[in-house]
Amino acid sequence: GNGVEKNEQKAAELFKKACDGGEMLGCYNLGVMYASGNGVEKDLGKAAELFKKACDGGNMRGCYNLGLMYEKGKGVEEDFSKAAQLYIKACDGGEVRGCYNLGLMYSFSKAAELFKKACDGGEMLSCYDLGNMYANGDGVKKDLGKAAELYKKACDGVETFYCSNLGVMYVDGKVVEKDFGKAVELYKKACDGG
């Protein structure tokens, strides 16, 4: 702390008191503490409630953080539409990270739609990029099985370089059955270009 001994539990008590008294920055700061587990037991649901209260009270960081939670499905059910609404509110309120994330969401959502269309039409690079989006949950609900399927489609097509991502999945063994031989085969295919 500045001028006092650092005490996260005391900070949490004071932020709660400020929040209960209508100070939205107190709600936001307490939400950050619950999200990270600093000074209080980690509780993403409680963090979401506090960010909502802060957001509803005009704290744009609260809107941004709540949007992030909806986008990632952390502490709340994943909801891209709700995340976008919160990012718009944050952005309009001067929280530039809301503007940035909103831009990414529009880019990813549109990209997913276009990559799917191109992949379905035989453009293997689009299959690979769409696979990455599913692997990372960018603009689509994270689905490693779908990612593996798209990587296989790209690998079986002309984009053999992209077999390496499928190889990683065989080494990892979380989506497909662990198979080091198959992984080596895919890495070799990627390296040799076929």
N, C-alpha and C positions, 0 to 999 in steps of 0.2 A: 503494500500500500504506500501511498504518498502521505507522509507525516504521521501515519499510524501503522501498527503491526498488521501485516496481511492476515486476514481471517475470512475465508470464503463463506463459512457458515454465517458469520455476522453479516456479510455482504448480502447473502440470500435473504436473511431476516429483514434487512433494511429495504431491499428491493421489493419484497412482498408488502411491506408497510407502505411504501411509495405507490405501488400498484393499487393496493386496496384504497388508497387515498385519491386515486384518479390520475396519477402520474404515469403516462403511457411508456415513458422511457424505462421506468421501474419494471413494468410488465415485460417489456422487450428484454431487458437485461436478465431478469429472472428466467425468462424463456430460454435464453442462451445457456444459462446455468443448467437447466433441466435437460436441454438437448445434449450438452457435453458431459454432464455428471460432475461438474465442478461445484463443490460446496453443498450439493444436494444429491440424492440418489437419481441416476439417469432415468428419465421418464419422458419419452418422446410424445406420448399423448398429452401430458401436462404441458410440455413445451409448445405443442400445437395450440392448446387452449390459450396460453399466455400470448402467443404471437397473434392469435385471432383477436384477443382483447386489445392488444396494442394497435393492431391494424384498424380495427373498428373505431379506436380512439384517435386515429390520425397519425400513428407512427408508421412511416413507410417502410422502415427496416423490418417491422413486424409483418407487413404485407409480403415483402420479398421473401423472408424466411419461411413463412407459411406456404407461399407459392412453391418454394423449393421442396418443402415436405410433400406437397401434393404431387409434384412432378416425379419425385423419387419413391413415393409410397412409404415414407418414413413417419410413423406415428399417426398417420391417417391413410385411408385407402387411396391408392394411386388414382389421380383424376387430372388428366392433362387440361381439360377445359377449365376446371377450377384454378389450376396453376396459372393458366394464361390470363384469367380474369384478375388474379392477384398481382401478376406481373404488370398488367396494364395499369392497375391502381397504383402500384409502386412507382412505375415509370412516370405516370402523369403527376405523381406527387413529388418527383425529383430524385427518387432512388434509382440511379442509373444502372445498377446491376439488374434491376427489374427489366429495363429496356433491353439490355444485352441478352438476358435469358429468354425474353419474349422473342427477340430476333432469332435466336437459335431454335426455339420451338417452331416458329413458322418455317424456318429453313428445313429443319429435320422432318416436320410433318409433310411438307410438300415434296421433299426429297424422297421420303419413303414411298409416297404415292407414285412418283415418277420412276424410281428405281424398280418398283414392282412391275410396272407396266413394261419397262425396258427388259427386265429379267424374263418376264413371261414371253416377251417377243424374241428371246434368244441372245440378248446382250449380256454376256457372262460377267463383265466387269461390274455391271449393275447388280447382278446376283451377289457378288462378293461384297459390294458396298452395303447392300441391304442386309446381308449376313452380319456385317459389323454393327449395323444399327440395332439389330435384334440382340447381338451379343452384349452390347453396352446399354441397351434400353434408351437409345437416342431417338426420340420422336415416335417410338412404338413401345409397346409393353415388352420388357426384357423376356426373351424366350431363347434359351441356349439350344434347345432342340431344333427350332426353326433356323437358328443361325447355322447349325451343323448341316442341316438340309440344304441351305443356300450355298454354303462353302463347298459341299459335295457337288452341287450343280455346276458351280464355277470351275471346280477342279476337273470335272468330267468333260467340260467344254474346252474351249481353246485357251483359257486362262490358267494354265498349269502352275504358274508361279504362285497362285493363290491356294494351292494344295497345302501349303505350310500351316495355315490357320486350322485346317481340319486335322492335320498332324498333331498340333498342340492339344486338340480335344482328345485324341487317342492317348496321348501321354498322360493327360490330366485324369481321364476316366470318369468325369462327372456327368457327362451327357451321353457319351457312347462308351461301350465297354473298353476298359484299359487294354491296349494292344500295342506294345512297343514295336513289334515287327511291322504292323500296318503304319505306324507313325513314321518309321524309317523309310518305308516305301513311298509315303506321301512326300516326305522331305526331299527324297531323291528325285521324285517326279517334278517337284517345284524347282529344284536346283538345275536339273537337266533340261527343263522346259518341255517335258513330255516323256 
